[in-house]
């Protein structure tokens, strides 16, 4: 198993501090990745589940920016242990303040009605270039890119649309990306659920900025995840190809909304994610938007 994937799995294996209290470490990447916090909080909650129930949803809010140089404490509140449903609430704490909160729910397996939307018709992963190779070449020209692309050493990612973070051409507000870990994972479903939570925040917010690429360069946008939800529909493995089909139906009020569906190689819908993010124009982007607004209002 490669070293970066081993590091991620070690970070997700949160340390038990006390009853209902866990501690997680951060990657040395000069920022706290939202997918990491989401996955660590999920693992902390999972460690308190005794009933043979299956995780079906999580809903979270990112409250404050994290400090990558300090560990994160995860406090789990055992809200409910019912016959059919089990509910947990998790607070992620740094320096005495909550930086993240999450509610998650498990459900006893039951038979019921079944339907699912079909997988989009896209090329298979073998027909696409690797994001690792694309960003390795890009990092030679833009060294800052390396801070965000090292996860491709652990996670094989292949974009259908082949859009890089430095592109300035506008695109429709959708993206399709094949994802899987580069090495086989343990069979423990907790590991696969945590890895999907981790991967669900990869390149998610950027989908809301696709139609605005000329203004959406990093120096012109202050971006942050505001909330993040996942619904788990069917079993899956995070070490086998999953298509993450993402779209952004709306951006307004300096916020972008993105939703995405995870499909297996066989076309099964296994999970759905949704996120609202802050995409606040600053500097040149803000000045350009104000000028365009004034021009559309007749210069008033």
C-alpha positions in Angstrom: 0.0 0.0 0.0 1.4 3.4 -0.9 2.5 5.8 1.8 0.0 8.5 1.2 -3.0 6.2 1.4 -1.5 4.6 4.6 -1.3 8.1 6.0 -4.9 8.9 5.2 -6.1 5.6 6.7 -4.1 6.3 9.8 -5.6 9.8 10.1 -9.1 8.4 9.8 -8.4 5.8 12.6 -9.2 8.3 15.3 -7.7 7.7 18.8 -9.9 6.9 21.8 -9.4 9.5 24.5 -12.3 8.8 26.8 -15.9 7.5 26.6 -17.5 9.2 23.6 -14.3 11.3 23.0 -11.8 10.8 20.2 -8.8 12.6 18.8 -7.8 13.0 15.1 -4.6 14.3 13.6 -4.2 16.4 10.4 -2.1 16.0 7.3 0.8 18.4 6.9 -0.8 20.4 4.1 -1.2 23.9 5.5 -5.0 23.6 5.7 -7.5 21.3 7.2 -9.3 19.3 4.4 -13.1 19.2 4.9 -13.3 15.6 3.7 -10.8 14.6 6.4 -12.9 16.2 9.2 -16.1 14.7 7.8 -14.5 11.2 7.6 -12.9 11.4 11.1 -16.2 12.5 12.6 -18.0 9.6 10.9 -15.5 7.1 12.3 -15.8 8.6 15.8 -19.6 8.1 15.6 -19.2 4.7 14.1 -17.2 3.5 17.1 -20.2 4.1 19.3 -22.6 1.9 17.3 -23.3 -1.5 18.7 -26.6 -2.4 16.9 -26.3 -4.2 13.5 -27.7 -1.2 11.7 -26.4 0.3 8.5 -25.4 4.0 8.0 -27.9 5.7 5.7 -27.2 9.5 6.1 -25.1 12.2 7.6 -25.6 16.0 7.7 -22.9 18.4 8.7 -21.9 22.0 9.0 -18.4 23.5 8.8 -18.5 26.2 11.4 -14.9 27.6 11.6 -11.7 27.1 9.7 -9.5 24.4 11.3 -6.0 24.7 12.5 -3.9 22.1 10.7 -1.1 22.3 13.3 -3.4 21.1 16.2 -5.3 17.8 16.7 -9.1 17.8 16.5 -11.2 16.4 19.3 -14.5 14.6 18.4 -17.2 14.5 21.0 -20.0 12.0 20.3 -23.5 12.4 21.7 -25.5 9.2 21.7 -28.9 10.8 20.8 -30.9 7.6 20.1 -30.5 3.8 20.2 -33.8 2.5 18.8 -34.9 -0.8 17.4 -34.9 0.5 13.8 -32.8 3.7 13.9 -29.7 4.8 15.7 -28.7 8.5 15.8 -25.4 10.2 16.8 -24.4 13.8 17.0 -20.7 14.8 16.7 -18.9 18.0 17.5 -15.3 18.6 16.2 -13.5 20.9 18.6 -10.2 22.8 18.4 -8.9 25.4 21.0 -12.1 25.1 23.0 -14.5 25.9 20.1 -16.6 23.8 17.7 -15.3 23.9 14.2 -17.7 21.3 12.8 -20.9 19.6 13.7 -22.5 16.5 12.3 -25.7 14.4 12.8 -25.7 10.8 11.4 -28.2 8.0 11.4 -28.1 4.2 11.1 -31.1 2.1 10.0 -31.9 -1.6 10.6 -31.9 -3.3 7.2 -35.4 -3.7 5.8 -37.0 -4.8 2.5 -38.9 -2.1 0.6 -39.7 -0.4 -2.7 -36.7 0.0 -5.0 -35.8 2.3 -7.9 -32.7 4.3 -8.9 -31.7 6.7 -11.6 -29.4 5.3 -14.3 -25.7 6.1 -14.5 -24.7 8.8 -17.0 -23.3 7.6 -20.3 -19.6 8.5 -19.9 -16.3 7.0 -21.1 -14.8 4.3 -18.8 -11.9 5.2 -16.6 -9.4 3.3 -18.8 -10.1 5.8 -21.6 -9.2 8.8 -19.5 -6.0 10.4 -18.3 -5.0 10.2 -14.7 -5.4 13.4 -12.6 -2.1 12.6 -10.9 -0.2 12.8 -14.2 -2.1 15.9 -15.3 -1.4 17.8 -12.1 2.2 16.6 -11.8 2.8 18.3 -15.1 0.9 21.4 -14.0 2.8 21.7 -10.8 6.0 22.3 -12.7 4.5 25.6 -13.9 2.4 26.3 -10.8 4.1 24.9 -7.7 1.2 25.8 -5.4 -0.8 23.1 -7.2 1.2 20.4 -5.4 -0.5 21.4 -2.1 -3.9 20.3 -3.4 -2.9 17.4 -5.7 -0.9 15.1 -3.3 -4.1 13.1 -2.5 -4.0 11.8 -6.1 -1.1 9.7 -4.8 -3.6 7.8 -2.7 -6.8 8.1 -4.7 -6.9 7.4 -8.4 -9.0 10.2 -10.0 -9.9 10.5 -13.7 -12.0 13.4 -15.0 -14.3 12.9 -18.0 -14.3 16.7 -18.8 -10.5 17.0 -18.2 -10.8 20.4 -16.4 -7.9 21.6 -14.3 -8.0 24.1 -11.5 -5.9 26.6 -13.6 -8.3 26.6 -16.6 -9.9 29.9 -17.3 -12.5 28.9 -20.0 -16.1 28.7 -18.7 -17.8 25.3 -18.7 -21.3 24.1 -17.9 -22.0 23.5 -14.2 -21.3 19.7 -14.2 -18.4 17.3 -13.8 -17.9 13.5 -14.0 -15.0 11.9 -12.2 -14.0 8.3 -11.7 -12.5 7.6 -8.2 -11.1 4.8 -6.2 -8.2 4.2 -3.8 -5.0 3.0 -5.4 -4.7 0.0 -3.2 -7.2 -2.6 -1.9 -8.7 -1.7 1.5 -9.7 -3.9 4.4 -13.2 -5.5 4.1 -14.5 -3.5 7.1 -17.4 -1.4 5.8 -16.5 1.4 8.2 -13.3 2.0 6.2 -15.2 2.2 2.9 -17.8 4.6 4.3 -15.1 6.8 5.7 -13.2 6.8 2.4 -16.2 7.7 0.4 -16.9 10.6 2.8 -13.3 11.7 2.3 -13.6 11.5 -1.5 -17.0 13.2 -1.6 -15.3 16.6 -0.8 -12.7 16.2 -3.6 -13.2 18.8 -6.3 -16.8 19.3 -5.2 -17.0 23.0 -4.6 -15.3 23.8 -7.9 -18.3 22.4 -9.8 -20.3 25.5 -8.7 -17.7 27.8 -10.3 -17.5 26.0 -13.7 -19.6 28.7 -15.6 -17.4 31.4 -14.0 -13.9 30.2 -14.6 -12.6 33.6 -15.8 -13.4 35.0 -12.3 -13.0 31.9 -10.2 -9.2 31.8 -9.9 -8.0 31.2 -6.3 -6.8 34.7 -5.8 -10.2 36.1 -6.8 -12.5 33.9 -4.8 -12.8 33.2 -1.0 -14.1 29.7 -0.9 -15.2 27.4 1.9 -17.5 24.5 2.5 -20.5 25.5 4.5 -22.4 22.2 4.9 -22.2 18.7 3.5 -24.6 15.8 3.4 -24.4 12.2 2.2 -27.1 9.6 1.8 -25.9 6.0 1.5 -28.2 3.9 -0.6 -26.4 0.6 -1.3 -23.2 -1.3 -0.3 -20.0 -0.4 -2.2 -16.2 -0.6 -2.1 -14.1 2.5 -2.2 -11.2 0.5 -3.7 -13.3 -0.2 -6.8 -14.2 2.4 -9.5 -17.0 4.8 -8.5 -18.3 7.5 -10.9 -18.9 10.8 -9.0 -21.4 12.6 -11.2 -21.6 16.3 -10.0 -23.8 19.2 -10.9 -24.4 22.7 -9.6 -28.0 23.7 -10.2 -27.6 27.1 -8.5 -25.1 29.8 -7.4 -26.4 33.1 -5.9 -25.7 35.3 -2.9 -22.0 34.3 -2.8 -23.0 30.7 -2.3 -22.9 27.8 -4.6 -24.9 24.6 -4.3 -23.6 21.3 -5.6 -25.0 17.8 -5.6 -23.5 14.5 -6.8 -24.2 10.8 -7.3 -21.8 7.9 -6.8 -22.3 5.0 -9.2 -20.5 1.7 -9.3 -18.8 0.4 -12.4 -21.9 -1.7 -13.0 -24.2 1.4 -12.9 -25.6 1.0 -9.4 -26.4 4.2 -7.5 -24.7 3.8 -4.1 -24.6 7.3 -2.6 -25.7 10.9 -3.1 -23.9 13.9 -1.7 -24.9 17.6 -1.5 -23.0 20.7 -0.4 -23.5 24.4 -0.2 -20.2 26.4 -0.3 -19.1 30.0 0.1 -17.8 31.4 -3.2 -17.3 35.1 -2.3 -15.7 37.2 -5.0 -12.9 39.4 -3.8 -10.5 41.9 -5.4 -10.6 41.9 -9.2 -13.5 39.4 -9.4 -15.7 41.6 -7.1 -14.9 44.8 -9.1 -15.7 43.0 -12.4 -19.1 41.8 -11.1 -20.0 45.3 -9.7 -19.1 46.9 -13.1 -21.2 44.3 -15.0 -24.1 44.8 -12.6 -24.0 48.6 -13.0 -23.7 48.3 -16.8 -26.8 46.0 -16.9 -28.7 48.6 -14.8 -27.9 51.4 -17.2 -24.9 52.6 -15.3 -27.0 53.5 -12.2 
